[in-house]
Structure formats: C-alpha cells, structure tokens
Amino acid sequence: MAQFDTIRSAAGARTAEIDAGLRAHMNQVYGTMSVGMLITFLAAWAIAGLAVTSDPAGAAAQIGADKYLTSFGYAIYGSALKYVIMFAPLAFVFGLSAMINKMSAATAQLTFYAFAATMGLSISSIFLMYTGASIIQVFLITSIAFAGLSLVGYTTKKDLSAMGTFLMMGLIGLIVASVVNIFMQSSAMQFAISSIGVLIFAGLTAYDTQKIKNTYLQMAHSGDSEWLGKAAIMGALSLYLDFINMFMMLLHLFGNRE
C-alpha cells in the first residue's frame, strides 16, 4: 500500500509539473504574440504618418480633402512596390516555417518580430482608409472574440483536428480568391471573402490553440527547452496570423471609411 501511495504521489507531482509547464508555455506564446501585435500596429501607425501630409507643397498625390501622399507614401501605396510590400509577410511566414529547425530560439524570435514590423508596413494603409475610432472599435471586438475562441480551444475535450483539415482547405481557397480579387477589385467578392474569412479564422483560432497545447503535452517529457522555445514562437505566429486576419476581415466588413 505504501508503495502504491508513493507511485500515486509521484504521478501527481509529475502531472502538476506538466500543468505548470503548460501554463508557462501558453503565457510565452500569448506574450510573444502580444509583443508582435504591438510592433505591427506601432509600425503601421508610424509608416502611415510618414506617408500622408496636409501640405500640398511637394506632395506626390492627393487622396482626400487636405490629405496628400508624400513621395514615400506614393512609393509604398501607388507604385509597383506595393505588391512587394503586400506579399512580403507571406514570404516571411514561409521562410520562418522552413528554417525554424536551423535557427536558435533567439533568432526565431527576432525573425518573428521582424515579420511583425513587415506586417505593419503591409497593413499601414488602414490608417488612410478607415477612421481611427473604427479601427480601435474593431480591434477591441476582435480581441474579445479571439480571447473567447482561444479559451474554447484550450478547454474543450473535443478533438478539433478534423475541423482543422477542413479549415485549412477553406483557407487555401480564400487565399486564391483574395489574390484574384486584387486584380478584379470586386466589392461583392471582397464582401464574400471577408465574411467567409471571419468564420475560417475564428475556427482556426480554436484549432491552433488546441494544437499548441497538445504539442506541448506531447513533448513536455523531452526536457528540450530550446525546442519548446521555438514551438512557442511558431505557436505565437499561428495565433498572430489568426488574429490579424480576423481583424482585417472584420475591418473590411464593419470599418467606417474616411
């Protein structure tokens, strides 16, 4: 009996250790994601500020009443460079995913933050297109929805892997439709893309959260802190992409344009 109690106590201690490690891992994931989000929005706000002026002298183009693009603004929004800026974050995602095993955790984290700054450049035009109040409002709505969906993914006992496969197929279709609409400029297609996109990224938020949790539980016994550090960064990247895409889709649907 004493031996059984010893085994049970050891098992209980191990479970408590894994639970504590999981909480620390998820805190690292959410913390890294939050820093990346802050970098993105600060970069977007700063770049938009450099791109627009109220002084017509030396302005490259007029985009509204008492609002003009500077030469820098025209270069990133009006020239062919805008397509490079548009797809640069995607190149970062593929590059980080492909090279993560060859990087140290510190290098992967710096690469993630560089990606976040590049994303800020890519979405900086929202500060020209939408009112500041509506951007803040949609950001808060997205934050509340994201928190709820991530909590569902973390606490549910249901296996979401089947749903994840379906959502990834939908995501591929969404990317293709978005690329096509860059050239078509169809408002009806953009509305459909945004509506479906909100649902896809809402589902992916719950799925990715569960995947991050399960990955940690599977590898917790390894004791490889370097691997777990890189896993936290990749988890932060997944949730960051879910948040930022859900935010952009909701902004397209509900944002008040300038």
N, C-alpha and C positions, 0 to 999 in steps of 0.2 A: 504493500500500500504506500509506504514511504517513497519507494522508487517511482510509482505511478505519479504521486504528487510532485516529485522532483521533475519528471518529464513534462507534466502539465504546466508547472511553473515556468520551465524553460521555454515551452511553446508560447505561453502567454507573453513572456518577456520579448520573444522574437517578434510576435505579432505587434506588440506596442512599438517596437523599434521600427518595423516596416511602416506602420501608420505615421509615426513621427517623421520618418524619412520622406514619405509620400507628401505630407503637408509641406515640408521644406522644399521639395521638388516642385510642387504646384505653385508655391509662393515665388520660386525663382522664375518659373515660366511666366506667371502673370506680371511679375516685376519687370522682367526683360521686355515683355510685350508693351507694358505701360511706358517705359522709357523710350522705346521705339516709336510709340504713338506720339509722345510729346515732341520728339525730334521731328517727326513728319509734319505736325501742324505748325510748329515754330518755323521750320524751313519754308513751308508753303506760304505762311503769312509774310515772312521776310522777303521772299522772292516776289510775291505779288506786289509788295510795297515798292520794290525796285523797278517793277515792270510798268507801273502806272504813275502818271503825273497829272496835275491840274494845270500845268503851264504849257500852253501850245507852242511856245518858242522851242524849236529843236525837236518837237515831238515827231514820231515816225508815222503815227496814225491816230485818228480819233475813233473812240469806241463808245462814246456817250456824251451827254451834256457835261461840259467841263471835265471830261475824263479822256486822257490820251495815253497811248502806248509810248514808252521810251524806246530808244534803239534796242536796248536789252530786251524789253518786253516784246517788241516786234520779232526779234530773233527767235525767242522761245515759243511764241504763240502764233506768229504769222508766216514764218519761213518753213522750209522743209525740215529744219532741225526739230520741229515739234513732233515729228514722227519718231525720231531717235529718242527723244525725251519720253514719249508715250510708251515705247516698248522697252526702255532701259530697265525698269523694275522687274519685268519678266525675265530678262537676261540675268539679273542678279539672283532671282529665285532659282533658276535652272543651274546657275554656276555654284551657288551655295549648296544646293542639294547634291550636285555631282562631286563636289570637292570636300564635303564635310568630313569624310573619313581621313583625309590627308591633312586637315587643319588641326591645330590645337583648339581647345575650347575658347581661349582668349582671342585667338584670331577669328574664329567663327563669330564671336560676339561683336567684335569690331566690324566685321563684314555685314552683320545684320544691321548695325547702326548706320553704316554707310548706305545700305539698301533703304533704310527708313528715310534718310535725308534725300535720296534719289526719288523716292515715292513722293516726298513733299514737293519737289520740283515738278513732278508729273501731274499732281493734282492742284497745284497752286492757282490754276485758273478759276477754281471755285470761288475765290475771293473777288474775282471780277464779275462772275456770273450771278452770284447769289448774295442776298443781304447777309450781313454779319449776324443779325438776330436769328435768321432761319438756319444758318449753319450751326449756331450754338444749340438751337432747339432740336434739330435733327441729330446732332451729336449726343445730346442727353437721351433722346429716345433710343438711339442705337445702343448706348451704354446700358440702359435699363434692360432692353431686350437681350443683349449679349450676356449680361450677368445671369439672367433667368435661364437662358438656354444652356449656358455653360454649367450652371448648377444642376440642371436636369441631366446633362451628360455625365457629370461626376457622380451623382447619387443613384441613377437608375440601375436596376439589376438586369434590365433587358439588354441583350446583345445588339448593338447598333451596326454591326459590320455589314449586314445585308443592305441596310439603308444607305450606308456609306458608298457601296458599289454603285447603287442607283444614282446617288447624288453626284458622284464623280462623272458618270456618263452625262448627266444633265449639265454639269459644269463645262465639259468639253463642247457640247452643243452651244452653250451660252457664249463661250469664247469665240467660236466660229461666227456666230450671229453678230457679236459685237464688232469683230473685225470687218465683216461685210457692211455693217451699218456705218462704219467710219466713212465709207465712200458713198453709200446710198443716202445718208443723212435723213432717214425716215423717222418722223416723230412717233408714228404708230408703232414701228418696230422697236424704237427706244423705250416706249412705254411698256411693251410686252417683255422686253429684255429686263427692264428694271423690276417689274412685278414678279416675274419668274425668278430673277436673281435673288430677291429678298428671301423667297422661300428656300432656295437652294443653300444660301449661305447661313440661314437660320438653322437648317438641318445639319450643315457641316460644322457649325459651332458645337452642337451637342455631340456629334460623332467624333470630332477631333479631340474634344475634352476627354471623352471616354478612352480614346486611343492613347492619349498621353498618359493617362492613369494606368491603363493596362500595360503599356510598355515599361513603365517604372516597376510595376509589381512583378513583371517577368524577369527584369534584370536587377532587381534590388539585391539579390543574393550574390551578385558578381563582385560587388565592392569596388567596381571600376569608376572612380569619381570623375575621371576625365571623360569617359563615355557618357555618363549620366549628365555631365555638364553640357556636352554637345547635344544630347537628347532634349535637354531643357530649352536650348536655343532653337532647335528645329520645332519643338512644340510651340514656343513663342511665335515663331514665324507663321505656323499654321493658323493659330488663333488671331494673330495680327491681320493676316490676309482675310480671314472670315469677317473680322470687324470692319476693316477699311472698305471692303467690297459691299458689305451690307449698308454701311454709312453712305457710300456713293449712290447705291441704288435707291435708298430712301430719299436722299437729297434730290435725285432726278425726279422722284415722284411728288415730293411734298415741299421742296425748297422754293422760296419766293425769289424770283429772278430780279436782278437790278433793272 
